[in-house]
Amino acid sequence: MSILKFDNVSKSFGEGTHREDVLRAIDLEVAEGEFLVLLGFSGTGKTTLINLMAGLEAPTSGSVTFRGKPVEGPGPERGVIFQNYSLMPWLTVAGNVRLAVDTVFPNLSGAKKAEKVAHYVKMVGLGHAASRRPAELSGGMRQRVNVARALAMNPEVLLLDEPLSALDALTRANLADEIEQIWEQDKKTCVLITNDVDEAIILADRIIALNPDGTLGQEFRVSIPRPRDRGEMNHDTRFQTLRADVTKYLMDVGIASKVEETRRLPDVTPIHELPKAQARATEGMIEERFLDFSQLHKVYPTPNGPLTVVEDFDLKMNKGEFVSLIGHSGCGKSTVLTMAAGLNDISEGAIKLDGRHVEGADPERAVVFQSPSLFPWLSAKENVAVGVDRVYPRASQSERQEVVEYYLERVGLADAMDRPAHSLSNGMKQRVGIARAFALSPKLLLLDEPFGMLDSLTRWELQEVLMEVWSRTKVTAICVTHDVDEAILLADRVVMMTNGPQATIGKIVNVDLPRPRTRKALLEHPDYYLYREQVLTFLEEYEHGATPKAKAVGKKEAA
């Protein structure tokens, strides 16, 4: 029996030439007790769809009904958990949950209300923190308060609007497991919006993709028995097949085709290249150990004495190699990267690039951060040109312009290069950041979680862009990431770091998969899930702050 029903629903915003059709001709039924996941790119109307279910928006045409009656506004039978926490900062955990109880159950006695609050606070694992205020909680704990508050209203349907997207990967996975346990316990109807395919498969009875034009796309039934363990599913052929099918569908409908070749890169020499005579003299000598991290340490002074964040980090990279650096939050990944960039002093040890010690920042080492840090008043083209003008002082103006436009075109911004940075989406801004880094013709490309602020599907698209541009330059590269699939997709080697402080290399996996790589091709490769298993197993060993016997192994493998 269906509990929520959409009958030919369309939703538009604005009028006339400013009208935007967000959802079109939606026919959808949500069964009672079902866990439905709506999956799609940003801008496909997922949030609008859930707002219609919640009664926060009204359809432009068609009807939305709950148990056969029109949805005409919000109601306690439909509890909503948003991406943002929306907690009252002056109230405790218990106080924030009590707000919902007071609203929905005004006639309950004070003792009964307190009992109900305590029940749901305990259910989300916050019994020990009931008297804390939001400022004293982590992001994951704040979202747990949000879940408890929604559950305390005892809704018939729980509507979850990307509730985990602002959390780090480990917290996100743990909270997703808790949401599944709560659903199993209460058997409420759940509708979840997400952009994470693994999350969708772990939680859903049914997955429905949303197309970029605002229509409903393909439906996928999830027949994998519950409970679904992430580690075990990695070996499950049903999981592998479904994951590949969903991924292929989303990429086919949502990711733009490759950019056509319309311009060539001019033959100009950046200032950090060796003079030709010197280059000929050293040919073939620096291909191996092109980048050399030798017994690297980073120590910070603290009121309680020196704190060693990274110790004995020892890694040798050949020219043109791509390495992914992965580990849990606080393991020193970004610290290693900023030392390589010359943005963070080395406490002990050394870093050599192309035979010379790294000392201070230099455009020969280009960095792409999580946030691209563009000048908002400059166009995309002007932002890239700032570095190009410095690095190619002997090139003509037209040649420098050609370099700028070549890389902007390569990252798919041929039609947007004259737009000011402030008018670009986050994904487009990060494309500018990638173009800017490659346009410097660096000896070393450093990527610090470059797609961490983007939704999963935009991240896929930019990973493809990055690989396409990298395949043309073969620049030596290190990418810091917390995403296992991203690490394997990009790298020749995945370097895993132990937990901090005193973090070091715990294990290295050589990724012997064919290039050029695409996500769809890798999902079908017989060895892909074996590599994934090795990385996942290592991360699970360190998940709860453990320090397994990996240090000695890591140092031996790192050499």
N, C-alpha and C positions, 0 to 999 in steps of 0.2 A: 504494500500500500504506500502511495506517495504522500509525503508530508508537505513538500514544497513543489510548486509547479509554475513553470513559465510557459505561457501560451502566446507564440508569435510576438515576442517582446522586442521592441527596438528602443534605443535611448540615444537622444541627440542633445547637444548643448549649443546654445547660440541660435541666431536666426539669420535668414537670408544668406548672403555671401560668407558670413561668419559662422554658419552652421557646421557643426562637426558631428558626424554620425559615429558614435562609439560602439554601439551594439546593434546588430541587425538580425531580425527574424529568429530570435532565440526560442527554441522549443526544448524544454528541459524538465525532467521529473527527478526529484530526490526522494529515494525510498526511506521509510522510517528505519532507523537504526543503522543506516549506511554511512560509510566513511568515503565521501566523494572528494577528489582532488581536482582542482582546475589549474591547468598548467599552461603557461605561455610567456611570450616575451613581454617586456615593459611596453605599455601603450596598446595592449590588445583588449583592454576593457575588463580585466579580471576584477579590479577593485570596484568598478561601477556595477558589475554583476552581483557582487556580494552586498554592496550598498542597497541594491534593489531587494535582495532577500531580507536585509535588516530593516527595510522601510525607511532608510535614510535618503533614498531617491525614489522618485515615481517614474514609471515608464512613460516614454513619449507615445508609444502605441502598444497594444497588447495588454495582457494581464499577468500579475504575479499573485498567486494565492497560497495561503497557508491553511492546511486542513480544509480546503475547499472555500475558504473565505478570503476576500481581497485583502492584500497587505496594504494598509493605509498609513502606516507610520511605525516607529519602533515599538517593541513590546518585550516584556520580560521572558516570553517563551522563546525568544531568539537572542541568545547572548553573543556579543561580538567581542573578539580580541583583536586589537589593531597592532600594526607594526610598532607604533610608538606607545610607550607605556602609559602616559596620561594619568600618572598618580598624583595625589595631593601631597606635596613635599613636606607639609607640616604634620601629616598624620603618620602613624606607625603602620607597619604591615597589617596588623589586625584592624587598625582604624580605617584603612583604605578598603578592606574587605567588608567591614561593618557598614560602610556607606551603601553598598549594594543590598545588603540584608535589610537595612532600615527602609530602603526604597520599596523593595518587593514584598517584605513581610512586616508591615508597620504594626500589626496587631499582636505580634509575638511578644512574649515577656522578655525582659532584659536578659534573664538567665538563658532562655532558649536561643536568643540571638547570639549570645556569647558562645554557646555550645556549637551553634552552626558555623560561626566564624572560625572557631578553633579547629573544627572538623576539616574545613577546606584549606586552611593554612597548613595543617598537618599533611593533607593529601598531596600538596605540591612540594613537600619537603622543607617547609619553612617554619616548623614548630619552634626551632631554636632561635629564630630571628623575628618572632612576632612583635617584639617591642622596638625593633629598629625602624628608622625612617628611611625613605628612598635613597637619600644621599649616602647612607651607610651600606648600600647594597650594590652588588655587581649588576651588569646588564642582564645576565641570565636570571638572577634572583628577582630583579624588577619585573621581568616578563612572567615569572612564576606568580608574582602578586596579581598581575593582570589576569592570568589563568584562574587563580583562586577566586578573584572577584567575579569573573563571569560565571564560574561554576556555582558560586554561592547564591546566584539568582535562580538556581535550579531550572535552567532553560531546557526546553525540549530539543532545541537545535543549537549547536555551537558553531558559530561562524568565525573562522580564523583567517584574517587578512594578513598574510605574510608575517606571522608573529615571530618568526625565528630569523628573519633576514638580517637584522642588525647585530646578530651575535657571532662570536668566533665559531669556527668549525666544530670544535669539541663540545662547547656549551650547546650549540645548535643540535648536535646529534643526541646529546643526553636529554635535552628538553623534548625533542621529538619522541624519544622513547617513553618519556613520562606522559606525554599527551596520549600516546597509544594505550598505555596502561590505564589511564583514566577513562578513555573511551571504552576499553574492554570491561572495566569495572561497572560503569554506569550504563553502557550501551546507548548513549545519546547519539542522535544523528549529528554528524560532523561534516562541514564543508570547509575545506582548506584551500587557500590560494597559495601557490608557491611557484618559484622558478627553478626549483632543484629537482632533477629527475629522480635521484636516489631517494630523497625524502618522500617524493610522491609514491614510489614503489613500496617503500617500507610501510607507509601509513594507509594506503588506499585500498578499498574494495574495487573502485572504479576510477580511472583517470580520464578526464576529457581535456583535450588540447583546445586552446583558443587560437583562432587564426588572426593574422595581422589586420584583416579587414573587419573584425568585430563579429564574425560568425563563429559558431561552434565547429570545431574540427573533429578529428578522429577520436573515437572512444576506445580505451584499452581496459580490458578486465584483468584484474590482478588475482591470479589463482594460487599464489604461493601461500602455503599454510602459515598461520600465526602461531606463536610469536615469530617475528622475522629478525633474525640476528644478522647484523651487518657483515660480520666476518664469515659466517656460514654461507650467506647469500652469494658471496664472491665466487663460490664454487658451484652454485646452483645454475644449471643450464637454462632453467625457466627465467631466472633473474637476468642472465646474460642476454637471452633472446629478447625479452621484453625491453630491457634497457636499450639495446641496439635499435629496436623498432621505434620506440618513443623518440630517441635521439635523432634517428634518421628523419622521422616525420617533421619534427620541430625544425631541423636544419633545412629541410627541403622547402618548408613554407615560410620560414622566417629569416634565413640568412641570405643576403644578397649575393648574386653571382660575382665572380672575380672581375676586377677592374680591367678594362681593355687597355692595351699598351698603345699610348698615343704620343709619348715623348721618350727621348733617350737621355741617359745621364751623361753630362759633358765630361770630358777627360781633363779634370782639374785635380791638383795635388793639395791636400790640406797641410797646414803648417807643421803638424806633428808627425808627418812621414819623414823617414830618413832621406837625406840627399841621395841622388841616384848612385853616385860612386860608392858611398858607404853602404847603401842597400845591396849593391852587387857584391861587395866584399864580405858581407855577412849572410848572403843567401844560403839557406839550408841550415844555418847554425842555431836559429832560435825557434824553429818550429816546435820542438819539444820543450816542455817546461816554460812555455811562453809566459804563463802566469804562475808565480811560485809563492804560495803562502808557507812560510817557514816558522814553525813553533810560535804561532801568533798568540799573544795574550792581550786582554783588555781588562784593566783594573781601574775601578773608580774609588776615590776616597769617600768614606762615610764617617759620621760621628762615632760609629762603633769600630772603626778601623777599615783597612782596604777590603773592597769587595771585588773578587775576581769573577767577571761575567763570562769571559771566554778564556780558555786555557789550552795550550798545545794544539791549536788548530793548524793542521799540516796538510796541505793539498797542492798537487801539481797538475796544471792544466796545459794541454797542447794548444797550439794556435788553431783557431776555428772550432774549438770544442764548446758545446753548450752544456752547462751544469745547472741542475735545479738543487736548491738548498731548502730543505724542509725540516720541520720540527714543531713542537708545541710552542705556544706563546711564551715569551720570556727565555727562549733557548739561545738567544744571541745571534740569530740569523741576520737581522738588520744591522747589528753592531759590526759583524764581519764585512757586510756589504759597504757600510759607510767608511770603514777603515780602507777598503780597497778603492773607494772613491776619493780618498784623501780628505774626507769631511770630518774624520774622527781620528785623533792621535793614536798611534800604536804604543802600547805600554811595554811590550817585549816582543822579540821576534822581528820578522821583516816580511814585506810584500815586494816582489820584483815583477815588473811588467816589461816584457821585451828586453830583459837584461838590465833594467835600471830600477832603482828603488823608487817606490811610490812615496812622494812627499808633497802633500797639499793637493788641492783640487786642480784639475786640468781637463780641457775639452777632449783630450785623448781618451778619457774615461767618462763616457756619457751615462747619465743616470735617469731612469724613468721611475718616478715615485708613485705611490698609490694615488695621490692627488697631483695632477700634472703641473700645477703652479704656473698658469699662463698669465700674461698681462691682459686683464679683462678689456682694456680699451683698445688693444691692438687686434688686428685680424689674425686668422689662423696663419696666413702667409707671412705676416709681419712677425709673429711669434717665432716661427721657424727661422726667419731671416736674421734675427738677432744673433744667433750662434753662427750661422753660415757666413755672415759678413766678417766675423772675427777669425774663423778657421780657414777661410780661403782669401786672404788679403791680396794674393797675386792674380786671382781670377777676375775677369771682367764682370761688370754689373749684370749683363745678360746671362753669363754663365752661372753666376751665383743664383740668379732668379730661376734658372733652369733646374738647379739642384733642389731648391725649395719646392718647386712645383712638381718635380718628379716624385719626391717622397710623399707629398700630400696626396698626389694621385694614387700612389701605391697603397696608401692606407684608406682609400675610398672617399677622399674629400675633394675630388676634382670640382664638384659643383658648389662647395662651401668654403673654399680657401679664402674668399674675400669677406666672409662674415666675421663680425667681431666675436672674440672669445666668449664674452658674457652671454651671447645668444645661442651658444652651442650646448647640446645635451652633455651629460657626463661621459657617455661613451664617445662622442665626437671629440670632446676635450682630450680624452686619453689617446685618441688617434693622433691628434696634433702632437702630444707628448712623444709618441713613438716616432712619428715623422721627424721631429726635431732631433731626437737622439741619433737616428740613422743618418740624418743629413750632415752630422758632424764628422762622418767617416771615422768613428772612434776605433782605437785599438781594442778597447774593452767596453762592452755594453753591460750595464748593471741595472737590473730590474727588481725593484723592491715592492713585491705584491702589486704589480701594475694594474691588475684587474680586480683587486680586493673590494673596491667600493661599488662594483657593478653587479647587476643581477647575473645569474648563471648563464643565461642565454646570450646576453651581450658579451659576456666573458668568452664564450665559445667563439663568437664571431671575431673578436679581437685576437684571440689565440691563433686563429687561421690567418688573420692579417699579419701578425707578428712572424709566424712561420714562413709565410710567403716572402716577406721582405728579407728575413734572415737568410733564406735559401739563396738569395741573390748576392748577399754580402759575405756570408760565412764569418761574420765577426765573432770573436771569442766572447762568450756571454755567460753571465750568472743570473739566475732568476730565483729570488726568494719567494716562496709560496707556502700556503698551508693546504693547498688543494692537491690531493694525491694524483688525480687524473691529469691535472695541468702539469705537474712535475714530470710525469712519465711521457706525456704528449710532446713536451718541448725538448727533453734532455737526451744527451748521450750518456750521462751518468746522473743518478739521483744521490745526493749526499745528505744523509740524515744526521741531525744533531741531537745529542742527549739533552736532558732538561738542565736549565740553569739553576743557580749560578754554577760557575766552573764548567760551563758547557763545552763540549768538544765534538769531534766527529765520532758517531757511534757505529755507522755502517754505510757502505757505498754499494749501490746497485748499478751495474753496467746495463744500459738499455739498448739491446741489440735488435731494434725494430727498423724496418726500411724507411728511408726518406726518399722523396718528400712525404710528410705525414698529414693525414686528415683524421679527424675524430672518428668519422664513420668507418674508415679503413682499419683503424687500430682496434675498434670494438669487435671487428671480425677476425683479428689476427689471433691464432691459437695461443701465443705466448703472452698476450696482453694481461690477462687476469693472473698469470703467474707473477709478473712484475708487480702488479697491484697488491697481490697477497703479501709479498715481501715487505713492501712499504707499510701497508696497513698493520701487519704483525708487529713491526718495529714500533710504530706509533702507539699501538695498544699496550705494548710493554711499558711505555713511558707515560701512559695516559694519566695516571693518578700520582704523578711525582716520583715514581719509582726510579731507581738507578740500577737496572740490570747490568749484567756482566758484558757490556758492549764496548767499553773504552779501549781496552787493549786490542780487540779485533779491529775497531775503527781505525786506530793509528796505523796498524799494519797494512790495512787495505788502502789507506789514503795515500800512501807513498807512491 
